[in-house]
Amino acid sequence: MGLLGSGISEVIATTRLNAAPIGIHARPAGLSAVLFRGSHTAENVAKEGWLVANVVQDPILFVRTAFDDLPASSFVPIPELGWDRLSGADGYVACAAEVARETPEALLVRLSVVGEEVLTSRCLPFNRGRCAVIEATVHATRFLRNRDPWLFRLITHHAQVVRRCGGPDELEALRLLEQHLEGGSIPESE
Ligand SMILES: Cc1cc2nc3c(=O)[nH]c(=O)nc-3n(C[C@H](O)[C@H](O)[C@H](O)COP(=O)(O)O)c2cc1C
């Protein structure tokens, strides 16, 4: 097995000078991603046929890339391929990407690994606060599209876990996330 474990790995996908959190599906049939239309990632993959899955633990980077653009200095080209990866990644998997199926909402993209590299030797225990930032952020990207009040309740729940279990980076990530939600704050309790 390569760097991406089986099931869905939450990574920061880079395409041409663009970064966004994306889930990479690893199944016996191979690697794939579902890219919702309207994102830069979907547009770039359809045009250029590649995507780099950056393995990142930084919760702040997940929130920033979900909502904002990163400066060009955050990217470095992978030697020989020339594809952009994040300079701060713990590791990366460079993939050729082919659109296998299209629906009105999304592109189903099949990924073939072209190269991968581990860049750090860090050993990180689970932190529920860090995991909860990822949960709250994925719900927030959907909430901003459909304003479903149930999603806002889930965000509130995960924000509580971040406040209880997170360290300074998780709390800063939550502060950034709140800035992107209407009203600018997530209630203390559900
Ligand atoms: C943890 C996480 C996982 C996500 N997974 C996906 C995904 O698999 N497919 C997708 O299209 N969007 C996914 N999103 C939402 C995109 O990151 C979001 O729409 C982003 O704004 C797209 O940025 P872009 O326009 O720069 O591509 C995810 C968000 C988070 C926080």
PDBQT file of the ligand as one rigid body, heavy atoms in Angstrom, charges set to zero:
ROOT
HETATM    1  C1  LIG A 201     -11.943  18.001   5.006  1.00  0.00    +0.000 C 
HETATM    2  C2  LIG A 201     -12.564  18.490   3.721  1.00  0.00    +0.000 A 
HETATM    3  C3  LIG A 201     -12.771  17.588   2.687  1.00  0.00    +0.000 A 
HETATM    4  C4  LIG A 201     -13.344  18.018   1.479  1.00  0.00    +0.000 A 
HETATM    5  N1  LIG A 201     -13.498  17.099   0.471  1.00  0.00    +0.000 NA
HETATM    6  C5  LIG A 201     -13.959  17.508  -0.728  1.00  0.00    +0.000 A 
HETATM    7  C6  LIG A 201     -14.065  16.578  -1.809  1.00  0.00    +0.000 A 
HETATM    8  O1  LIG A 201     -13.758  15.388  -1.688  1.00  0.00    +0.000 OA
HETATM    9  N2  LIG A 201     -14.503  17.060  -3.009  1.00  0.00    +0.000 N 
HETATM   10  C7  LIG A 201     -14.825  18.385  -3.195  1.00  0.00    +0.000 A 
HETATM   11  O2  LIG A 201     -15.190  18.761  -4.315  1.00  0.00    +0.000 OA
HETATM   12  N3  LIG A 201     -14.745  19.290  -2.167  1.00  0.00    +0.000 NA
HETATM   13  C8  LIG A 201     -14.313  18.883  -0.955  1.00  0.00    +0.000 A 
HETATM   14  N4  LIG A 201     -14.215  19.789   0.074  1.00  0.00    +0.000 N 
HETATM   15  C9  LIG A 201     -14.619  21.184  -0.154  1.00  0.00    +0.000 C 
HETATM   16  C10 LIG A 201     -13.545  21.980  -0.882  1.00  0.00    +0.000 C 
HETATM   17  O3  LIG A 201     -12.315  21.957  -0.174  1.00  0.00    +0.000 OA
HETATM   18  C11 LIG A 201     -14.008  23.454  -1.005  1.00  0.00    +0.000 C 
HETATM   19  O4  LIG A 201     -15.163  23.499  -1.819  1.00  0.00    +0.000 OA
HETATM   20  C12 LIG A 201     -12.953  24.400  -1.533  1.00  0.00    +0.000 C 
HETATM   21  O5  LIG A 201     -13.417  25.725  -1.386  1.00  0.00    +0.000 OA
HETATM   22  C13 LIG A 201     -12.605  24.191  -3.004  1.00  0.00    +0.000 C 
HETATM   23  O6  LIG A 201     -11.550  25.114  -3.304  1.00  0.00    +0.000 OA
HETATM   24  P1  LIG A 201     -11.042  25.425  -4.780  1.00  0.00    +0.000 P 
HETATM   25  O7  LIG A 201     -12.115  26.262  -5.463  1.00  0.00    +0.000 OA
HETATM   26  O8  LIG A 201      -9.772  26.204  -4.573  1.00  0.00    +0.000 OA
HETATM   27  O9  LIG A 201     -10.824  24.111  -5.461  1.00  0.00    +0.000 OA
HETATM   28  C14 LIG A 201     -13.701  19.378   1.307  1.00  0.00    +0.000 A 
HETATM   29  C15 LIG A 201     -13.494  20.281   2.360  1.00  0.00    +0.000 A 
HETATM   30  C16 LIG A 201     -12.947  19.845   3.555  1.00  0.00    +0.000 A 
HETATM   31  C17 LIG A 201     -12.724  20.830   4.665  1.00  0.00    +0.000 C 
ENDROOT
TORSDOF 0
